[in-house]
Amino acid sequence: MNDILTVEAAAELLGISQRTVREWSKAGKIPAMRTEKLWLFSRAQLVAWVEGKATTEQAVRSAK
């Protein structure tokens, strides 16, 4: 399993479109690294981001 993902692999992992991955990367919404021409992603950082996002959303829902 490769720990560095391309836009395509990150989109598949997150279940979103490649376009959304690029937009979120540019906006700083997801953890990403930029080379001269490519966005790259750490699998571990994306998984941690998703888990943290889910935890935050659960806390907000239970506070209502």
Backbone as ProteinMPNN parsed JSONL, in Angstrom:
{"seq_chain_A": "MNDILTVEAAAELLGISQRTVREWSKAGKIPAMRTEKLWLFSRAQLVAWVEGKATTEQAVRSAK", "coords_chain_A": {"N_chain_A": [[0.846, -1.179, 0.0], [0.697, 2.109, -0.975], [1.848, 5.036, 0.585], [1.747, 7.647, -0.289], [-0.479, 9.501, -2.113], [-2.076, 10.156, -5.267], [-4.139, 12.678, -6.863], [-6.253, 11.28, -8.04], [-6.241, 8.818, -6.586], [-6.658, 9.794, -3.997], [-9.202, 10.906, -4.281], [-10.68, 8.587, -4.741], [-10.283, 7.248, -2.308], [-11.555, 9.042, -0.539], [-14.079, 9.12, -1.586], [-15.07, 11.084, -3.279], [-15.197, 13.462, -6.025], [-12.462, 13.956, -8.366], [-12.188, 16.585, -9.076], [-13.302, 17.919, -6.868], [-11.443, 17.177, -4.914], [-9.184, 18.573, -5.866], [-10.151, 21.235, -5.662], [-10.66, 21.453, -2.868], [-8.077, 21.059, -1.973], [-6.696, 23.314, -2.984], [-8.053, 25.242, -1.528], [-7.249, 24.666, 0.999], [-8.66, 22.918, 2.582], [-8.287, 20.205, 2.925], [-5.629, 18.023, 3.994], [-2.747, 18.422, 2.122], [-0.019, 18.236, -0.254], [1.88, 20.243, -2.404], [3.532, 19.913, -5.444], [5.545, 21.093, -8.169], [3.714, 20.674, -10.27], [1.831, 18.87, -9.368], [-0.683, 17.727, -7.072], [-0.26, 16.07, -4.06], [-0.926, 13.535, -1.607], [-0.913, 12.392, 1.732], [-1.741, 9.227, 2.767], [-2.152, 8.482, 5.456], [-2.536, 11.007, 6.683], [-4.878, 11.865, 5.395], [-6.708, 9.898, 6.233], [-6.671, 10.372, 9.001], [-7.681, 12.974, 8.964], [-10.284, 12.538, 7.98], [-11.297, 10.918, 10.048], [-11.128, 12.71, 12.206], [-12.861, 14.694, 11.313], [-15.267, 13.303, 11.279], [-15.537, 12.769, 13.997], [-15.807, 15.368, 15.014], [-18.201, 16.175, 13.753], [-19.976, 14.352, 14.921], [-19.874, 15.189, 17.569], [-21.0, 17.735, 17.37], [-23.58, 17.087, 16.518], [-24.523, 15.642, 18.75], [-24.569, 17.633, 20.64], [-26.717, 19.157, 20.063]], "CA_chain_A": [[0.0, 0.0, 0.0], [1.505, 3.317, -1.097], [1.417, 6.051, 1.538], [1.563, 8.921, -0.987], [-1.563, 9.332, -3.072], [-2.355, 11.152, -6.299], [-5.503, 13.222, -6.8], [-7.163, 10.191, -8.379], [-6.305, 7.876, -5.469], [-7.26, 10.501, -2.863], [-10.633, 11.004, -4.575], [-11.247, 7.256, -4.531], [-10.264, 7.0, -0.863], [-12.527, 9.91, 0.118], [-15.4, 8.95, -2.181], [-15.478, 12.349, -3.891], [-14.633, 13.624, -7.364], [-11.114, 14.507, -8.475], [-12.338, 18.042, -9.096], [-13.496, 18.348, -5.479], [-10.148, 17.027, -4.243], [-8.343, 19.712, -6.278], [-10.715, 22.464, -5.089], [-10.421, 21.438, -1.432], [-6.625, 21.219, -1.778], [-6.387, 24.733, -3.213], [-8.663, 26.032, -0.45], [-6.665, 24.272, 2.277], [-9.653, 22.182, 3.363], [-7.776, 18.869, 3.21], [-4.163, 18.009, 4.044], [-2.178, 18.144, 0.801], [1.301, 18.787, -0.584], [1.915, 20.672, -3.8], [4.805, 19.963, -6.16], [5.398, 22.085, -9.238], [2.53, 20.444, -11.096], [0.951, 17.841, -8.822], [-1.116, 17.654, -5.681], [-0.011, 14.758, -3.479], [-1.611, 13.382, -0.342], [-0.505, 11.313, 2.619], [-2.886, 8.389, 3.129], [-2.345, 8.572, 6.91], [-3.103, 12.314, 7.009], [-6.269, 11.906, 4.931], [-7.508, 9.059, 7.122], [-6.792, 11.11, 10.266], [-8.567, 14.113, 8.694], [-11.646, 12.013, 7.898], [-11.687, 10.492, 11.39], [-11.322, 13.923, 12.995], [-14.063, 15.353, 10.816], [-16.408, 12.518, 11.752], [-15.634, 12.981, 15.445], [-16.324, 16.722, 15.203], [-19.607, 16.189, 13.349], [-20.727, 13.614, 15.935], [-19.958, 16.041, 18.756], [-21.952, 18.807, 17.066], [-24.92, 16.493, 16.513], [-24.942, 15.261, 20.108], [-24.729, 18.852, 21.428], [-27.997, 19.789, 19.687]], "C_chain_A": [[0.893, 1.244, 0.0], [0.956, 4.393, -0.161], [1.215, 7.426, 0.919], [0.568, 8.699, -2.117], [-1.613, 10.473, -4.079], [-3.759, 11.694, -6.078], [-6.512, 12.104, -7.051], [-7.343, 9.225, -7.208], [-6.948, 8.518, -4.239], [-8.771, 10.609, -3.06], [-11.323, 9.668, -4.327], [-11.334, 6.937, -3.039], [-11.369, 7.782, -0.144], [-13.954, 9.761, -0.426], [-15.965, 10.234, -2.76], [-14.814, 12.466, -5.256], [-13.213, 14.191, -7.308], [-11.164, 16.028, -8.465], [-12.491, 18.594, -7.673], [-12.196, 18.245, -4.697], [-9.243, 18.205, -4.587], [-8.833, 21.016, -5.651], [-10.441, 22.55, -3.595], [-8.941, 21.616, -1.121], [-6.228, 22.678, -1.919], [-6.894, 25.607, -2.079], [-8.092, 25.694, 0.926], [-7.621, 23.496, 3.168], [-9.211, 20.763, 3.708], [-6.254, 18.924, 3.237], [-3.587, 17.578, 2.7], [-0.807, 18.783, 0.671], [1.296, 19.137, -2.069], [3.341, 20.605, -4.323], [4.629, 21.016, -7.238], [4.096, 21.921, -10.003], [1.495, 19.511, -10.478], [0.534, 18.123, -7.39], [-0.855, 16.232, -5.23], [-0.579, 14.723, -2.067], [-1.026, 12.22, 0.441], [-1.756, 10.533, 3.007], [-3.192, 8.537, 4.626], [-2.982, 9.906, 7.302], [-4.555, 12.421, 6.555], [-7.177, 11.075, 5.833], [-7.719, 9.771, 8.462], [-7.743, 12.291, 10.107], [-10.022, 13.644, 8.663], [-12.13, 11.605, 9.284], [-11.948, 11.692, 12.297], [-12.575, 14.663, 12.597], [-15.289, 14.614, 11.316], [-16.613, 12.738, 13.246], [-16.232, 14.355, 15.74], [-17.809, 16.789, 14.866], [-20.472, 15.453, 14.362], [-20.91, 14.466, 17.183], [-20.966, 17.158, 18.553], [-23.378, 18.268, 17.11], [-25.402, 16.178, 17.927], [-25.154, 16.489, 20.998], [-26.071, 19.526, 21.149], [-29.142, 19.289, 20.521]], "O_chain_A": [[1.742, 1.405, 0.877], [-0.251, 4.633, -0.118], [0.58, 8.287, 1.527], [0.749, 7.824, -2.964], [-1.238, 11.606, -3.777], [-4.483, 11.218, -5.204], [-7.516, 12.001, -6.345], [-8.469, 8.855, -6.875], [-7.698, 7.861, -3.518], [-9.536, 10.423, -2.113], [-12.419, 9.622, -3.769], [-12.345, 6.416, -2.568], [-12.034, 7.254, 0.746], [-14.914, 10.219, 0.194], [-17.175, 10.458, -2.742], [-13.958, 11.651, -5.601], [-12.82, 14.821, -6.326], [-10.28, 16.68, -7.909], [-11.886, 19.607, -7.323], [-11.879, 19.129, -3.901], [-8.605, 18.776, -3.703], [-8.03, 21.812, -5.165], [-10.035, 23.601, -3.101], [-8.584, 22.247, -0.126], [-5.51, 23.218, -1.077], [-6.253, 26.59, -1.707], [-8.412, 26.36, 1.91], [-7.416, 23.422, 4.379], [-9.702, 20.179, 4.674], [-5.652, 19.772, 2.579], [-3.902, 16.498, 2.2], [-0.472, 19.733, 1.379], [0.758, 18.39, -2.886], [4.255, 21.17, -3.723], [3.649, 21.761, -7.215], [3.445, 22.907, -10.347], [0.393, 19.376, -11.01], [1.296, 18.681, -6.601], [-1.191, 15.285, -5.941], [-0.698, 15.758, -1.411], [-0.685, 11.184, -0.131], [-2.718, 11.107, 3.516], [-4.35, 8.697, 5.014], [-3.869, 9.941, 8.156], [-5.379, 13.007, 7.257], [-8.286, 11.496, 6.16], [-8.829, 9.769, 8.995], [-8.526, 12.581, 11.011], [-10.893, 14.282, 9.254], [-13.262, 11.916, 9.657], [-12.901, 11.68, 13.076], [-13.279, 15.203, 13.451], [-16.258, 15.246, 11.737], [-17.747, 12.878, 13.703], [-17.076, 14.484, 16.626], [-18.589, 17.389, 15.605], [-21.592, 15.882, 14.637], [-21.983, 14.465, 17.786], [-21.712, 17.493, 19.474], [-24.274, 18.904, 17.665], [-26.562, 16.422, 18.259], [-25.849, 16.398, 22.01], [-26.509, 20.377, 21.924], [-30.279, 19.72, 20.33]]}, "name": "protein", "num_of_chains": 1, "seq": "MNDILTVEAAAELLGISQRTVREWSKAGKIPAMRTEKLWLFSRAQLVAWVEGKATTEQAVRSAK"}
